[in-house]
Amino acid sequence: GHDVFVIDCAQPNSKDHNKAKSTRIISNYSRVYKNSNITLVRPPALLIKGLNRITHFFSCKKIIEKIILEEEIEKIFLYGSITNGIQTIQVAQEKNIPVVYRLLDISHGLINIPIVKQIAKKIESKVISNANLVLTTTKDLKRYAIEMNAKQKNVEMFPLGINIKDFKPLEKSSELKKELEIKEI
């Protein structure tokens, strides 16, 4: 029942270079739920591995601000910190919009280049410490958020849920087991 806008960094793809030169907006985007009201927005970026995130970092703030103003966004749910987190926090603070940050992992820990990892950790800390609410999936991530300067009162544990309509146990299938080469124990 809500209008959802997702601002996403496009993955590297040499076939889509021309598409990535300008902002792409895909309405009624859905990968899981039919008839979902999601608008996917991809700011301009160079779709070369590594450069896609760097160019997105510099191009997305104007797009974030534009979407917030045009669509009269009232609340922001932020899932990424490094690629567009700082920009989102800045615009949200300027417009007095609350940000709920969903902390799913230690983002800077996924980076292998030491100097980039160090920069990413600073960005991650700034996002975590400036979010109005940080929702973590585990106790360890809750502790991590506080270590990264989140105010303890702004951090809550909110475990991942499961949609039992789409994800449910099925009867064993000998055909599927055979196809996947799963052996009986």
Phi and psi restraints in degrees (value plus and minus 20) as a CYANA .aco file:
   2 HIS   PHI    -128.7   -88.7
   2 HIS   PSI     133.0   173.0
   3 ASP   PHI    -107.3   -67.3
   3 ASP   PSI     105.6   145.6
   4 VAL   PHI    -137.6   -97.6
   4 VAL   PSI     112.6   152.6
   5 PHE   PHI    -139.7   -99.7
   5 PHE   PSI     105.1   145.1
   6 VAL   PHI    -133.7   -93.7
   6 VAL   PSI     102.4   142.4
   7 ILE   PHI    -123.1   -83.1
   7 ILE   PSI      97.2   137.2
   8 ASP   PHI    -149.2  -109.2
   8 ASP   PSI     125.8   165.8
   9 CYS   PHI    -107.6   -67.6
   9 CYS   PSI     102.2   142.2
  10 ALA   PHI     -87.2   -47.2
  10 ALA   PSI     124.8   164.8
  11 GLN   PHI     -96.2   -56.2
  11 GLN   PSI     133.6   173.6
  12 PRO   PHI     -76.7   -36.7
  12 PRO   PSI     115.7   155.7
  13 ASN   PHI    -186.8  -146.8
  13 ASN   PSI      86.8   126.8
  14 SER   PHI     -84.9   -44.9
  14 SER   PSI     -41.4    -1.4
  15 LYS   PHI     -95.9   -55.9
  15 LYS   PSI     -41.9    -1.9
  16 ASP   PHI    -125.7   -85.7
  16 ASP   PSI       0.5    40.5
  17 HIS   PHI     -75.0   -35.0
  17 HIS   PSI     -62.5   -22.5
  18 ASN   PHI     -86.8   -46.8
  18 ASN   PSI     -56.5   -16.5
  19 LYS   PHI     -86.5   -46.5
  19 LYS   PSI     -47.3    -7.3
  20 ALA   PHI    -107.1   -67.1
  20 ALA   PSI     -19.7    20.3
  21 LYS   PHI     -95.2   -55.2
  21 LYS   PSI     -41.0    -1.0
  22 SER   PHI    -154.8  -114.8
  22 SER   PSI     147.9   187.9
  23 THR   PHI     -85.1   -45.1
  23 THR   PSI     112.2   152.2
  24 ARG   PHI    -128.7   -88.7
  24 ARG   PSI     113.1   153.1
  25 ILE   PHI    -141.6  -101.6
  25 ILE   PSI     102.5   142.5
  26 ILE   PHI    -135.7   -95.7
  26 ILE   PSI      90.8   130.8
  27 SER   PHI    -103.2   -63.2
  27 SER   PSI     135.9   175.9
  28 ASN   PHI      31.6    71.6
  28 ASN   PSI      21.0    61.0
  29 TYR   PHI     -91.9   -51.9
  29 TYR   PSI     115.8   155.8
  30 SER   PHI    -173.1  -133.1
  30 SER   PSI     108.6   148.6
  31 ARG   PHI    -134.0   -94.0
  31 ARG   PSI     -38.8     1.2
  32 VAL   PHI    -143.2  -103.2
  32 VAL   PSI     -73.0   -33.0
  33 TYR   PHI    -124.9   -84.9
  33 TYR   PSI     105.5   145.5
  34 LYS   PHI     -88.7   -48.7
  34 LYS   PSI     129.2   169.2
  35 ASN   PHI      43.3    83.3
  35 ASN   PSI       2.7    42.7
  36 SER   PHI     -95.5   -55.5
  36 SER   PSI     130.4   170.4
  37 ASN   PHI    -123.4   -83.4
  37 ASN   PSI      48.0    88.0
  38 ILE   PHI    -133.2   -93.2
  38 ILE   PSI     111.5   151.5
  39 THR   PHI    -129.7   -89.7
  39 THR   PSI      98.6   138.6
  40 LEU   PHI    -113.9   -73.9
  40 LEU   PSI     106.0   146.0
  41 VAL   PHI    -138.9   -98.9
  41 VAL   PSI     104.0   144.0
  42 ARG   PHI    -139.4   -99.4
  42 ARG   PSI      85.5   125.5
  43 PRO   PHI     -83.6   -43.6
  43 PRO   PSI     143.1   183.1
  44 PRO   PHI     -79.5   -39.5
  44 PRO   PSI     122.8   162.8
  45 ALA   PHI    -182.2  -142.2
  45 ALA   PSI     132.7   172.7
  46 LEU   PHI    -100.6   -60.6
  46 LEU   PSI     102.0   142.0
  47 LEU   PHI    -107.5   -67.5
  47 LEU   PSI      30.2    70.2
  48 ILE   PHI    -133.4   -93.4
  48 ILE   PSI     114.6   154.6
  49 LYS   PHI     -69.2   -29.2
  49 LYS   PSI     107.3   147.3
  50 GLY   PHI      71.3   111.3
  50 GLY   PSI     -68.3   -28.3
  51 LEU   PHI     -93.1   -53.1
  51 LEU   PSI     -45.0    -5.0
  52 ASN   PHI     -80.7   -40.7
  52 ASN   PSI     -63.3   -23.3
  53 ARG   PHI     -93.0   -53.0
  53 ARG   PSI     -58.2   -18.2
  54 ILE   PHI     -85.8   -45.8
  54 ILE   PSI     -66.7   -26.7
  55 THR   PHI     -88.3   -48.3
  55 THR   PSI     -55.4   -15.4
  56 HIS   PHI     -81.8   -41.8
  56 HIS   PSI     -63.3   -23.3
  57 PHE   PHI     -72.5   -32.5
  57 PHE   PSI     -62.3   -22.3
  58 PHE   PHI    -106.4   -66.4
  58 PHE   PSI     -38.4     1.6
  59 SER   PHI    -120.4   -80.4
  59 SER   PSI     -33.5     6.5
  60 CYS   PHI    -104.8   -64.8
  60 CYS   PSI     -40.9    -0.9
  61 LYS   PHI     -80.5   -40.5
  61 LYS   PSI     -64.8   -24.8
  62 LYS   PHI     -83.1   -43.1
  62 LYS   PSI     -58.1   -18.1
  63 ILE   PHI     -87.6   -47.6
  63 ILE   PSI     -63.3   -23.3
  64 ILE   PHI     -78.4   -38.4
  64 ILE   PSI     -68.8   -28.8
  65 GLU   PHI     -81.8   -41.8
  65 GLU   PSI     -62.9   -22.9
  66 LYS   PHI     -81.1   -41.1
  66 LYS   PSI     -66.8   -26.8
  67 ILE   PHI     -82.8   -42.8
  67 ILE   PSI     -64.2   -24.2
  68 ILE   PHI     -79.5   -39.5
  68 ILE   PSI     -64.8   -24.8
  69 LEU   PHI     -92.0   -52.0
  69 LEU   PSI     -69.7   -29.7
  70 GLU   PHI     -86.0   -46.0
  70 GLU   PSI     -57.2   -17.2
  71 GLU   PHI    -117.4   -77.4
  71 GLU   PSI     -17.7    22.3
  72 GLU   PHI      32.0    72.0
  72 GLU   PSI      32.9    72.9
  73 ILE   PHI     -84.3   -44.3
  73 ILE   PSI     112.0   152.0
  74 GLU   PHI    -123.3   -83.3
  74 GLU   PSI     -44.8    -4.8
  75 LYS   PHI    -170.6  -130.6
  75 LYS   PSI     122.1   162.1
  76 ILE   PHI    -136.1   -96.1
  76 ILE   PSI     110.0   150.0
  77 PHE   PHI    -126.4   -86.4
  77 PHE   PSI      94.7   134.7
  78 LEU   PHI    -126.7   -86.7
  78 LEU   PSI     107.1   147.1
  79 TYR   PHI    -130.9   -90.9
  79 TYR   PSI     -34.4     5.6
  80 GLY   PHI    -141.5  -101.5
  80 GLY   PSI     124.4   164.4
  81 SER   PHI    -128.4   -88.4
  81 SER   PSI     -61.5   -21.5
  82 ILE   PHI    -100.2   -60.2
  82 ILE   PSI     -63.9   -23.9
  83 THR   PHI     -97.6   -57.6
  83 THR   PSI     -61.4   -21.4
  84 ASN   PHI    -160.9  -120.9
  84 ASN   PSI      -3.4    36.6
  85 GLY   PHI     -88.1   -48.1
  85 GLY   PSI     -68.5   -28.5
  86 ILE   PHI     -81.0   -41.0
  86 ILE   PSI     -64.1   -24.1
  87 GLN   PHI     -82.0   -42.0
  87 GLN   PSI     -62.6   -22.6
  88 THR   PHI     -83.4   -43.4
  88 THR   PSI     -66.6   -26.6
  89 ILE   PHI     -79.5   -39.5
  89 ILE   PSI     -65.3   -25.3
  90 GLN   PHI     -79.6   -39.6
  90 GLN   PSI     -69.9   -29.9
  91 VAL   PHI     -84.9   -44.9
  91 VAL   PSI     -62.3   -22.3
  92 ALA   PHI     -80.9   -40.9
  92 ALA   PSI     -61.3   -21.3
  93 GLN   PHI     -87.1   -47.1
  93 GLN   PSI     -61.0   -21.0
  94 GLU   PHI     -81.2   -41.2
  94 GLU   PSI     -56.6   -16.6
  95 LYS   PHI    -118.1   -78.1
  95 LYS   PSI     -18.2    21.8
  96 ASN   PHI      38.0    78.0
  96 ASN   PSI      29.1    69.1
  97 ILE   PHI    -132.1   -92.1
  97 ILE   PSI     109.2   149.2
  98 PRO   PHI     -88.7   -48.7
  98 PRO   PSI     123.7   163.7
  99 VAL   PHI    -138.2   -98.2
  99 VAL   PSI     104.5   144.5
 100 VAL   PHI    -123.5   -83.5
 100 VAL   PSI      97.2   137.2
 101 TYR   PHI    -121.6   -81.6
 101 TYR   PSI     103.9   143.9
 102 ARG   PHI    -115.0   -75.0
 102 ARG   PSI      83.0   123.0
 103 LEU   PHI    -107.0   -67.0
 103 LEU   PSI      86.8   126.8
 104 LEU   PHI    -123.3   -83.3
 104 LEU   PSI     -43.8    -3.8
 105 ASP   PHI    -179.9  -139.9
 105 ASP   PSI     157.2   197.2
 106 ILE   PHI    -112.6   -72.6
 106 ILE   PSI      73.1   113.1
 107 SER   PHI     -76.2   -36.2
 107 SER   PSI     -67.3   -27.3
 108 HIS   PHI     -84.9   -44.9
 108 HIS   PSI     -41.5    -1.5
 109 GLY   PHI     -89.4   -49.4
 109 GLY   PSI     -34.2     5.8
 110 LEU   PHI    -107.3   -67.3
 110 LEU   PSI     -22.0    18.0
 111 ILE   PHI    -123.2   -83.2
 111 ILE   PSI     115.7   155.7
 112 ASN   PHI    -117.5   -77.5
 112 ASN   PSI     -40.3    -0.3
 113 ILE   PHI    -105.2   -65.2
 113 ILE   PSI      96.3   136.3
 114 PRO   PHI     -71.5   -31.5
 114 PRO   PSI     -67.6   -27.6
 115 ILE   PHI     -87.6   -47.6
 115 ILE   PSI     -59.2   -19.2
 116 VAL   PHI     -87.4   -47.4
 116 VAL   PSI     -59.2   -19.2
 117 LYS   PHI     -81.0   -41.0
 117 LYS   PSI     -61.3   -21.3
 118 GLN   PHI     -85.1   -45.1
 118 GLN   PSI     -64.7   -24.7
 119 ILE   PHI     -83.1   -43.1
 119 ILE   PSI     -64.5   -24.5
 120 ALA   PHI     -81.0   -41.0
 120 ALA   PSI     -58.3   -18.3
 121 LYS   PHI     -84.0   -44.0
 121 LYS   PSI     -60.1   -20.1
 122 LYS   PHI     -85.2   -45.2
 122 LYS   PSI     -62.7   -22.7
 123 ILE   PHI     -83.4   -43.4
 123 ILE   PSI     -65.9   -25.9
 124 GLU   PHI     -78.6   -38.6
 124 GLU   PSI     -63.3   -23.3
 125 SER   PHI     -83.1   -43.1
 125 SER   PSI     -61.8   -21.8
 126 LYS   PHI     -83.7   -43.7
 126 LYS   PSI     -61.5   -21.5
 127 VAL   PHI     -85.2   -45.2
 127 VAL   PSI     -69.5   -29.5
 128 ILE   PHI     -80.8   -40.8
 128 ILE   PSI     -63.1   -23.1
 129 SER   PHI     -94.0   -54.0
 129 SER   PSI     -39.4     0.6
 130 ASN   PHI    -123.7   -83.7
 130 ASN   PSI     -25.0    15.0
 131 ALA   PHI     -91.1   -51.1
 131 ALA   PSI     126.0   166.0
 132 ASN   PHI     -92.1   -52.1
 132 ASN   PSI     -50.8   -10.8
 133 LEU   PHI    -167.1  -127.1
 133 LEU   PSI     114.0   154.0
 134 VAL   PHI    -135.1   -95.1
 134 VAL   PSI      99.5   139.5
 135 LEU   PHI    -124.5   -84.5
 135 LEU   PSI     103.1   143.1
 136 THR   PHI    -130.7   -90.7
 136 THR   PSI     141.0   181.0
 137 THR   PHI    -114.4   -74.4
 137 THR   PSI     -38.8     1.2
 138 THR   PHI    -159.6  -119.6
 138 THR   PSI     145.1   185.1
 139 LYS   PHI     -83.7   -43.7
 139 LYS   PSI     -58.0   -18.0
 140 ASP   PHI     -84.3   -44.3
 140 ASP   PSI     -59.7   -19.7
 141 LEU   PHI     -89.6   -49.6
 141 LEU   PSI     -50.7   -10.7
 142 LYS   PHI     -84.1   -44.1
 142 LYS   PSI     -64.9   -24.9
 143 ARG   PHI     -82.8   -42.8
 143 ARG   PSI     -63.2   -23.2
 144 TYR   PHI     -80.0   -40.0
 144 TYR   PSI     -64.4   -24.4
 145 ALA   PHI     -78.6   -38.6
 145 ALA   PSI     -61.9   -21.9
 146 ILE   PHI     -87.2   -47.2
 146 ILE   PSI     -60.3   -20.3
 147 GLU   PHI     -81.6   -41.6
 147 GLU   PSI     -49.7    -9.7
 148 MET   PHI    -109.5   -69.5
 148 MET   PSI      -0.8    39.2
 149 ASN   PHI      63.3   103.3
 149 ASN   PSI      -4.5    35.5
 150 ALA   PHI     -92.4   -52.4
 150 ALA   PSI     125.1   165.1
 151 LYS   PHI     -91.9   -51.9
 151 LYS   PSI     113.0   153.0
 152 GLN   PHI     -74.3   -34.3
 152 GLN   PSI     -57.6   -17.6
 153 LYS   PHI     -88.4   -48.4
 153 LYS   PSI     -36.8     3.2
 154 ASN   PHI    -117.8   -77.8
 154 ASN   PSI     -12.6    27.4
 155 VAL   PHI    -136.4   -96.4
 155 VAL   PSI     107.8   147.8
 156 GLU   PHI    -153.2  -113.2
 156 GLU   PSI     129.5   169.5
 157 MET   PHI    -109.8   -69.8
 157 MET   PSI     110.0   150.0
 158 PHE   PHI    -159.1  -119.1
 158 PHE   PSI      69.5   109.5
 159 PRO   PHI     -81.5   -41.5
 159 PRO   PSI     139.0   179.0
 160 LEU   PHI     -86.6   -46.6
 160 LEU   PSI     121.2   161.2
 161 GLY   PHI    -123.9   -83.9
 161 GLY   PSI     152.7   192.7
 162 ILE   PHI    -149.6  -109.6
 162 ILE   PSI     112.0   152.0
 163 ASN   PHI    -105.3   -65.3
 163 ASN   PSI      85.1   125.1
 164 ILE   PHI     -95.7   -55.7
 164 ILE   PSI     -29.4    10.6
 165 LYS   PHI     -91.7   -51.7
 165 LYS   PSI     -62.8   -22.8
 166 ASP   PHI    -112.3   -72.3
 166 ASP   PSI     -48.2    -8.2
 167 PHE   PHI    -141.0  -101.0
 167 PHE   PSI      78.9   118.9
 168 LYS   PHI    -161.6  -121.6
 168 LYS   PSI     134.5   174.5
 169 PRO   PHI     -84.8   -44.8
 169 PRO   PSI     120.9   160.9
 170 LEU   PHI    -136.3   -96.3
 170 LEU   PSI     143.1   183.1
 171 GLU   PHI     -86.5   -46.5
 171 GLU   PSI     129.3   169.3
 172 LYS   PHI     -80.7   -40.7
 172 LYS   PSI     120.0   160.0
 173 SER   PHI    -141.5  -101.5
 173 SER   PSI      93.7   133.7
 174 SER   PHI     -86.1   -46.1
 174 SER   PSI     -51.2   -11.2
 175 GLU   PHI     -85.2   -45.2
 175 GLU   PSI     -65.6   -25.6
 176 LEU   PHI     -85.4   -45.4
 176 LEU   PSI     -62.3   -22.3
 177 LYS   PHI     -79.4   -39.4
 177 LYS   PSI     -61.4   -21.4
 178 LYS   PHI     -86.2   -46.2
 178 LYS   PSI     -65.0   -25.0
 179 GLU   PHI     -81.1   -41.1
 179 GLU   PSI     -60.2   -20.2
 180 LEU   PHI    -107.9   -67.9
 180 LEU   PSI     -19.2    20.8
 181 GLU   PHI      38.7    78.7
 181 GLU   PSI      24.2    64.2
 182 ILE   PHI    -112.8   -72.8
 182 ILE   PSI     104.4   144.4
 183 LYS   PHI    -118.3   -78.3
 183 LYS   PSI     130.2   170.2
 184 GLU   PHI     -88.7   -48.7
 184 GLU   PSI     127.3   167.3
